[in-house]
Structures are given as structure tokens and as C-alpha cells.
Amino acid sequence: MTIKFVVVKPFGGFKRGDVITDAAAIAKILAEGQGQSVVRVMAGD
């Protein structure tokens, strides 16, 4: 399973509805405290 983030609140150049799949980008989002701006989605490969 792959974890994806879907943006629900725009931030840092991302707009609502953007899907973020890059592991480094996900780690950066969490490290910078932007976790409240996204929802985590589990997707089958």
C-alpha cells in the first residue's frame, strides 16, 4: 500500500485537491507542521 496526501487547505504552492505521493515531500510536510492541511489516503499499488 502507498500513502498519499491530498491537500484540503492550500499551503506552500499546493492547492486544494493536489495529490502528494513523493515520500520526501510527505516527510517535509509533516516536519514543517503542515499535517493539518492534508488528509492521508492509503492506495493499493
C-alpha positions in Angstrom: 0.0 0.0 0.0 1.1 3.5 -0.8 0.4 6.5 1.4 -0.7 9.7 -0.4 -1.6 13.1 0.9 -4.5 15.1 -0.6 -4.4 18.8 0.1 -7.6 20.1 1.8 -6.2 23.5 2.8 -3.8 25.4 0.4 -0.3 25.9 1.5 3.3 26.4 0.2 2.3 26.3 -3.5 -0.1 23.4 -3.2 -3.7 23.9 -4.0 -6.8 22.1 -2.7 -7.1 18.7 -4.4 -3.4 18.3 -5.1 -2.2 14.7 -4.5 1.3 14.4 -3.0 3.0 11.0 -3.4 6.7 11.8 -3.0 8.0 10.4 0.2 10.4 13.3 0.7 7.7 15.9 0.2 5.4 14.0 2.7 8.2 14.0 5.3 8.8 17.7 4.8 5.1 18.5 5.1 5.0 16.6 8.4 8.3 18.1 9.7 7.0 21.7 8.9 3.8 21.2 10.8 1.5 21.3 7.7 -0.2 18.0 8.6 -3.4 19.8 9.3 -3.6 20.9 5.6 -3.7 17.4 4.2 -5.5 14.1 4.6 -3.7 10.8 4.4 -5.0 8.3 1.8 -4.0 4.7 1.5 -3.9 3.5 -2.0 -3.3 0.0 -3.4 -0.4 -0.3 -5.8 
